Amino acid sequence: MDTQYEGGSKGDPVQITEDEAAVYDRQIRLWGLEAQQRMRNATILVIRLRGTATEAIKNIVLAGIGKLVIFDDEEVREEDLGAGFFFRDEDVGKKRVDAAKARIEALNPLVTVQALRHPTLLEQEYLDALIMSVDLVCVTDWDREGLIKINGTCRQFGKPFYAGGTFGVLGYVFCDLLKHEYISPDRSAPKEAPKNVKACAFYSRLDMALEHRWTGLTKRQTKELNPAVVHVILALWEYQNNHEGKLPDDMDAGPELGEIANSILTASEVNRQVLTSVPQDLIDAMCTSAAHEFSPTCAVVGGILAQDILKALAAREAPIANFFTFDGNTGGGSVCKMNM
């Protein structure tokens, strides 16, 4: 059983060697040696290896984190081969983490990769120990109640938490970074004497973020946040919760999904001059596509997820605050500040 895992970077910080500095030279020039040092000493846990996680893992491993712990107890399926570029035809039937581990290691031999696949690791006793052993947790393509549980455990032990995933052409990234301090450019400083200032943001747990109300926003502000997409994603989570984790996969789910989406929309108190109900064509599209992965959507959402994880680790510039959504129909994304 693979319930044994090694701790994260809890000892003396590892210093970047000359060889590592040569490998990471370009990004050290971009965000500085101190930021790269933070990444080098970070241990990141990624739970579930589907398309979004595949893209995110590629980016954070190439950036030079210290250690990656991957958890997934499922086997590679034929549908994983589309967006999961760590998998090959011959991997179908193998455990995802076993199939992916060597290919992840090949991306950057300087990063240690540990693969975990025993399902009991997500039982509370083991989950506590696992989360305590890492520096940041990222969960992808998971159900709402599972995300709330893991987020709560991360809060208990003071660990930053990310969640990301896709539903067909829609996608999202949520983060709870607790109290996050970072360096940000001072926009008020004169151009000839630019300087940085220290900033701080306080984040909300996912369960609190989901209680967010949209009152107080102007018509323009509401429209910019694309509330239809936000509320369809929230409705898909509720649908999953009502159907033992299953997503809609045919048009028969349309009436129920539409009713859920509009109920959440009403409860959120969205400006009715902008949106009185979730568009039926969006509901219909989700009924047939939400359960499936599309490589371009996974690439965008996984890229945003990885970029923000690295930004949080480096503590330079403001991370997402706190719910990002992507609409593949338009190619646009928006960030909604939910109960922050």
C-alpha positions, 0 to 999 in steps of 0.5 A, spaced: 500 500 500 502 506 498 499 510 504 507 512 506 509 519 504 515 523 505 514 530 508 514 537 504 520 542 505 519 543 513 527 542 514 532 547 512 531 551 505 534 548 500 539 553 496 539 553 488 545 550 486 549 553 480 546 548 475 539 549 477 540 557 476 543 556 469 537 551 468 532 557 471 536 563 469 530 566 464 525 566 470 530 568 475 531 574 471 523 575 470 521 574 478 528 574 482 532 569 485 528 569 492 521 567 488 525 562 485 528 559 491 521 559 494 518 555 488 524 550 489 523 549 496 515 548 495 512 541 495 505 541 492 500 536 492 495 535 486 489 531 487 486 527 480 490 527 474 485 529 468 486 534 463 486 540 467 491 537 472 495 535 466 496 542 464 497 545 470 503 539 472 507 541 466 507 548 468 509 548 475 514 542 474 517 546 468 518 552 473 522 548 478 518 547 484 521 542 489 517 536 489 510 534 486 506 529 490 500 526 485 494 522 488 489 519 483 486 512 485 483 511 478 485 507 472 487 511 465 481 510 460 480 511 453 477 518 454 483 520 458 487 520 452 484 526 449 486 531 454 491 527 458 498 528 454 501 524 460 498 518 457 498 513 451 494 508 448 498 502 452 496 505 458 489 504 458 487 500 464 493 502 468 493 507 474 493 514 472 499 516 477 503 510 475 502 511 467 504 519 468 510 519 473 515 517 469 513 522 464 512 528 469 519 526 471 522 527 464 519 534 464 524 536 469 529 531 473 530 537 478 523 536 481 522 530 485 515 526 484 511 522 488 505 518 486 500 516 491 494 511 489 491 508 495 483 510 496 484 511 503 489 517 503 483 521 502 480 518 509 480 524 514 486 521 518 490 520 512 488 526 509 490 530 515 497 527 515 498 528 507 496 535 507 500 537 513 506 534 509 505 539 503 506 546 502 500 547 497 494 543 495 491 543 488 484 539 487 482 538 480 475 536 477 472 534 484 465 535 486 463 540 491 462 537 497 469 534 496 472 540 495 469 543 501 472 538 505 479 538 503 479 546 503 477 545 510 482 541 512 487 545 508 484 551 513 485 547 519 493 546 518 494 553 514 495 550 507 493 554 501 488 551 497 486 551 489 481 548 486 480 547 478 476 544 473 472 544 466 465 542 464 466 541 457 467 548 454 467 552 461 472 552 466 473 555 473 479 556 478 478 557 485 483 559 491 483 560 498 490 563 500 488 564 507 492 571 509 496 572 503 502 577 503 505 579 496 509 584 493 505 589 488 507 594 483 506 601 486 501 604 481 501 611 484 509 611 484 512 616 478 514 612 472 521 615 472 521 612 479 517 605 480 517 601 486 514 595 489 509 595 495 507 590 500 500 588 500 495 583 503 489 579 502 484 575 506 481 569 502 474 566 504 473 558 504 469 555 499 463 554 503 463 561 505 464 564 498 458 560 495 454 564 500 456 570 496 451 575 494 451 580 488 448 586 491 451 592 490 454 591 483 452 596 478 449 593 471 456 594 468 460 591 473 455 585 473 455 584 466 463 584 466 463 578 471 459 573 466 454 571 471 450 566 467 457 562 466 458 562 474 451 560 476 451 554 471 458 552 474 455 552 481 449 549 478 453 543 475 456 542 482 449 542 485 447 537 480 453 532 481 451 533 489 444 530 487 446 525 482 451 521 486 457 525 483 454 524 476 454 530 471 449 531 466 450 527 459 444 528 455 438 533 454 433 529 459 437 533 464 435 540 461 429 541 466 432 539 472 439 543 471 435 549 468 431 549 475 437 549 479 441 554 475 435 559 476 434 557 483 441 559 485 441 565 480 435 568 484 438 566 491 445 570 489 441 576 488 444 578 481 442 584 478 435 583 474 437 588 469 443 584 466 440 577 467 433 574 469 435 567 467 440 563 465 440 562 457 437 556 455 442 554 450 447 554 455 443 549 459 442 545 453 450 545 451 452 543 458 447 537 458 451 534 452 458 537 454 459 538 461 461 530 462 466 531 457 473 534 456 476 538 451 483 539 450 483 547 449 479 548 455 483 544 459 489 547 456 487 554 458 484 553 465 490 548 467 495 554 464 491 559 469 491 554 475 499 553 474 500 561 473 496 562 479 500 557 484 506 560 481 504 567 483 502 565 490 508 561 491 513 567 489 509 572 493 509 577 487 503 580 484 496 579 486 493 572 485 486 570 483 481 573 488 478 568 488 473 565 483 475 565 475 471 562 470 472 561 463 467 561 457 470 557 451 464 559 447 467 566 447 474 565 449 473 570 455 475 569 462 473 573 468 474 573 476 469 574 481 471 576 488 466 572 492 465 573 499 472 577 500 
